[in-house]
Amino acid sequence: MNLTVPQTILVSGAAGGLGQALVAELAGVGHRVLAGWHETPLPALIPGVEAVALDVTCDDSCAAASAVALARWGRIDAVIHAAGITCDSLLARAQPEDWDAVFAVNVDGARRLARATLPLLAGQGGGHWISIGSHAGQAGSAGQVAYAASKAALNGLTLSWAREFAAHNVRINTVLPGVLPTPMTESLDPEVMHAYAQANVLGRINDPAEVARFIGFLLTTHNISGQVFALDSRVHRWA
């Protein structure tokens, strides 16, 4: 069922596994989606979706993507920062350039995209910003030092922005999707994927389509901000 008032939504990392699920879900319920891609071309687009080149490591690219949304639809109602990379290795084997690359996309990329879009959301009276985080950012992950640190930093950015933009009715949250069967995890050893599944009390990993449906619901809310939502069944400590 289509929405009566569609939103204009900018998605970074739209060519990734979760990104594609987000684009399909949001367009499917009637939203207008600007699908940002960088190195990987997008598959065939569906009605309501427009592709845009978006390199979140470049200020000009973030500004240009925002300008496309404004020129096409006159506003941006929500931004989903789904772009992310990982360069996994133990600390002793980690290369400085890998650390820099992970932070350039996962943290600085979020900052650049936020600088280009959050003032627009604030100026029009509100909107949503959603960051795609990771369980690793809260619990750490051996062999994923750069990735875990970047996602912890992303949590800090998101929670701080929620405070900064609350007066402008911009709702800012982080979603932890859990381990997903996407290109980011397809090279993992089956035993590793099995261990991830067993870390969940339900004994299974998550589904990109279910994550996308949750995010679609979050975009319909008005009073939720400054939250971190874990969407798998790993039980987190209270403190």
matplotlib code that plots the C-alpha trace (Angstrom):
import matplotlib.pyplot as plt

x = [0.0, 1.5, 1.8, -0.5, 2.5, 5.6, 9.0, 12.1, 14.9, 18.6, 20.4, 24.2, 25.7, 22.6, 24.4, 25.3, 23.3, 21.4, 21.3, 19.5, 17.0, 16.4, 15.8, 13.4, 11.4, 11.2, 10.2, 7.8, 5.7, 5.6, 8.7, 10.9, 14.4, 17.6, 20.0, 23.6, 26.2, 30.0, 32.1, 29.4, 26.7, 23.2, 21.0, 17.9, 16.0, 12.4, 9.8, 10.3, 14.1, 16.7, 20.4, 23.0, 26.8, 27.7, 31.2, 30.9, 34.6, 34.2, 32.4, 31.5, 29.9, 27.8, 26.7, 26.0, 23.8, 21.8, 21.4, 20.0, 17.3, 16.4, 16.3, 14.2, 11.8, 12.3, 13.2, 14.9, 12.9, 15.3, 18.9, 20.1, 23.9, 24.3, 27.7, 30.4, 33.5, 35.7, 39.3, 39.6, 42.9, 44.4, 46.1, 49.6, 48.9, 46.8, 48.1, 47.7, 46.1, 43.4, 42.5, 42.3, 40.1, 37.6, 37.3, 37.1, 33.9, 32.3, 33.0, 34.2, 31.7, 28.9, 30.2, 30.4, 26.9, 25.5, 27.1, 25.4, 22.0, 21.3, 21.0, 18.5, 16.4, 16.6, 15.6, 12.5, 11.2, 12.4, 13.2, 15.1, 18.7, 19.6, 23.1, 23.8, 26.0, 27.2, 27.2, 31.0, 30.9, 29.5, 31.1, 34.3, 35.4, 38.8, 40.3, 38.0, 39.8, 39.3, 35.7, 34.7, 36.3, 34.7, 31.2, 31.8, 32.7, 29.6, 27.4, 29.0, 28.3, 24.7, 23.9, 25.6, 23.7, 20.4, 21.0, 22.2, 19.3, 16.5, 15.3, 14.8, 12.7, 15.3, 15.1, 18.5, 19.0, 21.4, 20.4, 22.5, 21.3, 23.2, 25.1, 23.5, 24.0, 25.4, 28.5, 30.3, 30.0, 29.9, 33.7, 33.6, 34.2, 31.0, 32.1, 32.4, 28.9, 27.7, 29.4, 27.7, 24.3, 25.0, 25.7, 22.1, 19.6, 17.3, 20.3, 20.2, 21.5, 19.3, 17.5, 18.2, 14.5, 13.5, 16.0, 14.7, 11.1, 12.1, 13.8, 10.8, 8.7, 11.2, 10.7, 7.0, 7.6, 7.7, 9.0, 12.0, 15.5, 18.9, 18.4, 20.5, 18.4, 19.8, 17.8, 19.2, 18.8, 22.2, 21.4, 23.2, 24.1, 22.2, 25.5]
y = [0.0, 3.4, 6.2, 9.2, 11.6, 10.2, 11.3, 12.1, 9.9, 10.0, 6.7, 6.4, 3.0, 2.1, -0.5, -2.6, -5.6, -3.6, -0.5, -2.4, -3.8, -0.2, 1.2, -1.6, -1.3, 2.5, 2.8, 0.0, 1.8, 5.0, 7.0, 8.9, 7.5, 9.0, 6.0, 7.1, 4.8, 5.0, 2.2, -0.4, 0.4, 0.0, -2.8, -1.9, 0.8, 0.6, 3.4, 6.1, 5.6, 7.9, 7.0, 9.6, 9.4, 9.8, 9.5, 10.2, 10.8, 14.0, 17.1, 18.3, 14.9, 15.0, 18.6, 17.6, 14.7, 16.9, 19.4, 16.7, 15.8, 19.5, 20.1, 16.9, 17.0, 20.3, 18.8, 16.0, 14.4, 11.7, 10.6, 7.0, 6.7, 3.0, 3.4, 1.5, -0.6, -2.9, -3.8, -6.6, -7.6, -8.1, -4.9, -6.3, -6.8, -3.8, -1.3, 2.5, 3.0, 0.5, 2.3, 5.6, 4.1, 2.7, 6.0, 8.0, 6.2, 5.1, 8.3, 11.2, 10.1, 10.4, 13.8, 15.1, 13.8, 15.3, 18.7, 18.7, 17.6, 18.2, 22.0, 21.3, 19.1, 21.7, 24.5, 22.8, 22.1, 18.6, 15.2, 11.9, 11.0, 7.3, 5.9, 2.2, 1.1, -2.2, -4.4, -4.3, -0.6, -1.5, -4.8, -4.7, -7.5, -9.2, -8.7, -5.8, -3.0, -0.3, -1.2, -1.5, 1.8, 3.5, 2.3, 3.3, 6.8, 6.8, 6.1, 9.1, 11.3, 10.3, 10.7, 14.2, 15.3, 14.2, 16.7, 19.4, 19.2, 18.3, 22.0, 21.8, 18.6, 16.5, 12.9, 11.2, 7.5, 4.6, 1.1, -1.9, -4.4, -7.4, -9.8, -10.0, -12.3, -9.5, -9.1, -7.7, -11.2, -13.6, -14.2, -15.2, -18.8, -20.8, -21.6, -17.9, -17.3, -20.2, -18.7, -15.4, -17.2, -19.0, -15.7, -14.9, -16.4, -17.3, -19.1, -17.2, -14.1, -11.2, -10.5, -7.3, -7.0, -7.1, -4.4, -2.3, -2.7, -1.6, 1.5, 2.2, 2.2, 4.4, 7.0, 7.2, 8.1, 11.6, 11.2, 8.9, 10.4, 9.7, 6.0, 3.0, 0.1, -3.5, -5.5, -9.0, -11.3, -10.8, -9.9, -6.7, -5.9, -3.0, -1.3]
z = [0.0, -1.0, 1.5, 1.2, 1.8, 0.2, 1.6, -0.4, 1.0, 0.2, 0.7, 0.6, -0.2, -2.1, -4.3, -1.2, 0.0, 2.7, 0.5, -2.3, 0.3, 1.6, -1.9, -2.8, 0.5, 0.5, -3.1, -2.7, -0.1, -2.2, -1.1, -3.6, -3.3, -4.4, -4.5, -4.0, -5.5, -5.7, -7.3, -7.8, -10.5, -9.3, -10.7, -12.8, -11.1, -10.1, -10.3, -7.8, -7.6, -9.2, -9.1, -8.2, -8.0, -4.3, -2.9, 0.8, 1.1, -1.0, 0.2, -3.3, -4.1, -1.0, -1.8, -5.4, -4.4, -2.1, -4.9, -7.2, -4.6, -4.2, -8.0, -8.6, -5.7, -3.9, -0.5, 1.4, 4.2, 5.3, 4.9, 5.5, 5.7, 4.7, 3.0, 4.9, 4.4, 6.4, 6.1, 8.7, 10.3, 13.7, 15.1, 14.6, 10.9, 10.3, 7.7, 8.4, 5.0, 5.8, 9.1, 7.1, 4.4, 6.9, 8.9, 5.6, 4.7, 8.0, 10.1, 7.9, 5.2, 7.7, 8.8, 5.2, 4.3, 7.5, 6.8, 3.4, 4.5, 8.2, 7.7, 4.9, 7.2, 10.0, 7.7, 6.4, 9.9, 10.5, 9.1, 9.8, 9.7, 10.2, 10.5, 9.9, 12.8, 14.0, 17.1, 16.8, 17.7, 21.1, 21.9, 19.9, 17.5, 17.4, 13.9, 13.2, 15.1, 12.5, 11.7, 15.4, 16.3, 13.3, 14.3, 17.9, 16.6, 14.4, 17.5, 19.2, 16.2, 15.9, 19.5, 19.5, 16.4, 18.0, 20.8, 18.4, 16.0, 18.4, 18.5, 14.7, 14.9, 13.2, 14.5, 14.4, 15.2, 14.7, 13.5, 14.2, 11.5, 12.8, 10.5, 7.1, 4.1, 1.9, -0.3, 2.8, 4.5, 1.5, 1.7, 5.4, 6.2, 6.8, 10.3, 11.1, 9.8, 11.9, 15.0, 14.3, 14.1, 17.3, 19.1, 18.5, 21.0, 18.0, 16.4, 13.0, 11.4, 10.2, 6.9, 4.9, 4.0, 7.6, 8.5, 5.6, 6.9, 10.4, 9.0, 6.9, 10.0, 11.9, 9.1, 10.0, 13.7, 15.2, 18.7, 18.5, 18.4, 19.9, 20.0, 19.0, 17.8, 17.7, 15.2, 15.7, 18.7, 20.4, 24.0, 25.0, 28.6, 30.3, 31.1]

ax = plt.figure().add_subplot(projection="3d")
ax.plot(x, y, z, "-o")
ax.set_aspect("equal")
plt.show()
